[in-house]
């Protein structure tokens, strides 16, 4: 596991661009940041962002600085979870995807 992806709404991405580390609400509420493997992006988009554009933040796992654990995600299969904020230094690239547009890394 070298690369993982965090999906977020464009407005949230714009707000984060002004900050240091990304701390999504799930970090405070659940204790971790939801991530996915590149092969899971289409499934996650369909479940949570079916008709909206979404920003895919592609991350280098070795630069995340906190544990990434692959766990069952509420009965939907094994997904990576980051137990800490996403540092800017881990970002490889960001891509705004339109509905039904695949992620190309």
Backbone as numpy.savetxt, mean C-alpha at the origin, in Angstrom:
# Nx Ny Nz CAx CAy CAz Cx Cy Cz
10.39 -11.75 -0.89 9.52 -10.57 -0.89 10.43 -9.34 -0.89
10.52 -8.69 -2.03 11.36 -7.50 -2.14 10.55 -6.24 -2.37
9.39 -6.40 -3.03 8.56 -5.25 -3.37 7.13 -5.51 -2.91
6.53 -4.50 -2.29 5.12 -4.55 -1.90 4.48 -3.24 -2.34
3.15 -3.20 -2.28 2.41 -2.04 -2.76 1.40 -1.60 -1.70
1.31 -0.28 -1.52 0.25 0.29 -0.67 -0.65 1.09 -1.60
-1.95 0.83 -1.54 -2.93 1.56 -2.36 -3.60 2.63 -1.51
-3.80 3.80 -2.13 -4.44 4.88 -1.39 -5.17 5.81 -2.35
-6.11 6.55 -1.82 -6.86 7.50 -2.63 -5.96 8.68 -3.00
-6.18 9.27 -4.18 -5.34 10.40 -4.61 -5.28 11.55 -3.62
-6.38 11.88 -2.96 -6.38 12.99 -1.99 -5.46 12.67 -0.81
-5.50 11.45 -0.34 -4.63 11.05 0.77 -3.17 11.08 0.33
-2.91 10.68 -0.90 -1.53 10.73 -1.42 -1.04 12.18 -1.48
-1.86 13.08 -1.96 -1.47 14.49 -2.04 -1.13 15.05 -0.66
-1.92 14.69 0.35 -1.66 15.16 1.71 -0.35 14.57 2.23
-0.10 13.30 1.92 1.12 12.65 2.39 2.38 13.22 1.74
2.29 13.65 0.53 3.46 14.18 -0.17 4.09 15.34 0.59
3.31 15.98 1.44 3.83 17.11 2.23 4.43 16.66 3.56
4.29 15.39 3.90 4.76 14.91 5.20 5.99 14.05 5.10
6.42 13.57 6.22 7.62 12.74 6.31 7.29 11.27 6.01
6.68 10.60 6.96 6.34 9.19 6.80 4.83 9.06 6.68
4.40 8.06 5.94 2.97 7.81 5.76 2.46 6.98 6.93
1.44 7.51 7.59 0.82 6.83 8.72 -0.68 6.73 8.47
-1.10 5.74 7.66 -2.53 5.60 7.39 -3.32 5.34 8.67
-4.60 5.58 8.62 -5.47 5.38 9.79 -5.37 3.97 10.33
-5.15 2.99 9.46 -5.07 1.60 9.93 -3.91 1.38 10.90
-2.87 2.17 10.79 -1.73 2.02 11.71 -2.16 2.31 13.14
-2.95 3.36 13.33 -3.44 3.69 14.67 -4.59 2.77 15.10
-5.45 2.41 14.16 -6.64 1.62 14.50 -6.35 0.13 14.66
-5.49 -0.41 13.76 -5.24 -1.85 13.76 -3.80 -2.22 14.13
-2.93 -1.23 14.14 -1.54 -1.48 14.49 -0.63 -1.80 13.33
-1.18 -1.75 12.12 -0.37 -2.04 10.94 -0.91 -1.31 9.71
-0.08 -1.26 8.66 -0.45 -0.67 7.37 -0.76 -1.82 6.41
-1.90 -1.74 5.75 -2.27 -2.75 4.76 -1.42 -2.59 3.51
-0.83 -3.70 3.07 -0.04 -3.73 1.84 -0.55 -4.89 0.99
-0.01 -5.00 -0.21 -0.29 -6.17 -1.03 0.92 -6.45 -1.90
0.99 -7.67 -2.39 2.02 -8.01 -3.35 1.56 -7.48 -4.71
2.48 -7.21 -5.63 2.07 -6.72 -6.95 1.01 -7.60 -7.61
1.09 -8.90 -7.41 0.11 -9.81 -8.02 -1.28 -9.69 -7.39
-1.40 -9.01 -6.25 -2.68 -8.86 -5.56 -3.34 -7.50 -5.80
-2.66 -6.61 -6.51 -3.17 -5.25 -6.70 -4.55 -5.25 -7.33
-4.77 -6.01 -8.39 -6.07 -6.01 -9.08 -7.20 -6.45 -8.15
-6.96 -7.46 -7.32 -7.99 -7.96 -6.40 -8.31 -6.91 -5.35
-7.28 -6.28 -4.79 -7.50 -5.25 -3.75 -8.23 -4.06 -4.35
-7.84 -3.65 -5.55 -8.53 -2.52 -6.20 -9.99 -2.82 -6.40
-10.28 -4.01 -6.88 -11.67 -4.38 -7.14 -12.48 -4.38 -5.84
-11.87 -4.80 -4.75 -12.58 -4.88 -3.46 -12.81 -3.50 -2.84
-11.80 -2.61 -2.91 -11.88 -1.36 -2.17 -12.01 -0.09 -3.03
-11.58 -0.15 -4.27 -11.60 1.04 -5.14 -12.15 0.66 -6.53
-13.32 0.08 -6.64 -13.77 -0.47 -7.93 -14.01 0.56 -9.03
-14.39 1.78 -8.69 -14.72 2.74 -9.74 -13.89 4.01 -9.67
-12.94 4.08 -8.76 -12.16 5.30 -8.56 -10.71 5.10 -8.95
-10.07 6.20 -9.27 -8.62 6.16 -9.47 -7.98 5.89 -8.11
-6.82 5.28 -8.14 -6.11 4.94 -6.92 -4.61 5.15 -7.16
-3.91 5.52 -6.11 -2.46 5.67 -6.22 -1.81 4.41 -5.66
-0.98 3.79 -6.48 -0.20 2.63 -6.06 1.18 3.13 -5.65
1.52 2.93 -4.39 2.83 3.32 -3.88 3.66 2.04 -3.80
4.64 1.93 -4.69 5.47 0.74 -4.77 6.65 0.92 -3.81
6.86 -0.07 -2.94 7.81 0.05 -1.84 8.87 -1.05 -1.86
10.09 -0.68 -1.51 11.19 -1.64 -1.34 11.13 -2.12 0.11
10.89 -3.41 0.30 10.71 -3.97 1.64 11.94 -3.73 2.51
13.12 -3.87 1.95 14.34 -3.72 2.74 14.55 -2.32 3.29
13.78 -1.34 2.79 13.93 0.03 3.27 12.76 0.49 4.14
11.87 -0.42 4.48 10.70 -0.03 5.27 11.03 0.25 6.74
12.03 -0.40 7.27 12.47 -0.09 8.63 11.59 -0.62 9.74
10.59 -1.39 9.42 9.70 -2.00 10.41 9.32 -3.38 9.88
8.90 -4.26 10.75 8.56 -5.61 10.30 7.39 -5.65 9.31
7.56 -6.47 8.27 6.48 -6.78 7.34 6.14 -8.25 7.58
4.89 -8.49 7.92 4.45 -9.84 8.24 3.34 -10.22 7.27
3.45 -11.40 6.68 2.40 -11.89 5.79 1.41 -12.66 6.66
0.16 -12.18 6.65 -0.87 -12.75 7.53 -2.19 -12.84 6.80
-3.10 -13.64 7.35 -4.45 -13.69 6.82 -5.09 -12.32 7.04
-5.75 -11.84 6.02 -6.40 -10.54 6.11 -7.91 -10.71 6.13
-8.43 -10.94 7.32 -9.87 -11.04 7.53 -10.53 -12.08 6.64
-9.85 -13.21 6.45 -10.41 -14.30 5.66 -10.27 -14.14 4.16
-9.53 -13.14 3.69 -9.37 -12.91 2.25 -8.04 -13.41 1.71
-7.27 -14.13 2.48 -5.99 -14.65 2.03 -4.83 -13.97 2.73
-3.64 -14.37 2.36 -2.41 -13.87 3.00 -1.94 -12.58 2.32
-1.82 -11.53 3.13 -1.37 -10.22 2.64 -0.26 -9.71 3.56
0.65 -8.90 3.01 1.68 -8.31 3.86 1.12 -7.13 4.66
1.54 -7.06 5.92 1.18 -5.95 6.80 2.46 -5.34 7.34
2.54 -4.03 7.34 3.70 -3.31 7.85 3.39 -2.81 9.25
4.21 -3.19 10.22 3.99 -2.79 11.61 4.81 -1.54 11.93
4.49 -0.46 11.23 5.12 0.84 11.41 4.74 1.73 10.25
5.13 2.99 10.28 4.81 3.92 9.19 5.65 3.62 7.94
5.22 4.14 6.82 5.95 3.98 5.56 6.90 5.17 5.40
8.20 4.93 5.44 9.15 6.04 5.24 9.26 6.39 3.76
9.49 7.64 3.48 9.65 8.09 2.09 10.78 7.38 1.38
11.82 7.01 2.12 12.99 6.37 1.51 12.69 4.99 0.96
11.56 4.40 1.34 11.18 3.07 0.85 10.44 3.13 -0.49
10.00 4.31 -0.90 9.19 4.45 -2.11 10.06 4.31 -3.35
9.72 3.34 -4.18 10.39 3.14 -5.47 9.73 4.03 -6.51
8.41 4.00 -6.55 7.65 4.85 -7.46 6.20 4.89 -7.05
5.49 5.87 -7.55 4.05 5.98 -7.35 3.40 6.08 -8.71
2.24 5.45 -8.83 1.52 5.43 -10.10 0.05 5.65 -9.80
-0.56 6.61 -10.48 -2.02 6.78 -10.36 -2.67 5.88 -11.40
-3.49 4.96 -10.93 -4.15 4.01 -11.80 -5.62 4.36 -11.95
-6.09 4.35 -13.17 -7.51 4.53 -13.44 -8.20 3.19 -13.24
-9.53 3.18 -13.08 -10.22 1.90 -12.92 -9.85 0.94 -14.06
-9.61 -0.29 -13.72 -9.26 -1.37 -14.66 -7.88 -1.23 -15.29
-7.08 -0.27 -14.86 -5.72 -0.13 -15.38 -4.78 -0.98 -14.54
-3.97 -1.84 -15.18 -3.07 -2.70 -14.40 -1.85 -1.94 -13.91
-1.26 -2.43 -12.84 -0.01 -1.88 -12.33 1.15 -2.51 -13.07
2.01 -1.69 -13.63 3.22 -2.18 -14.29 4.40 -1.65 -13.48
5.19 -2.57 -12.97 6.33 -2.17 -12.15 7.59 -2.17 -12.99
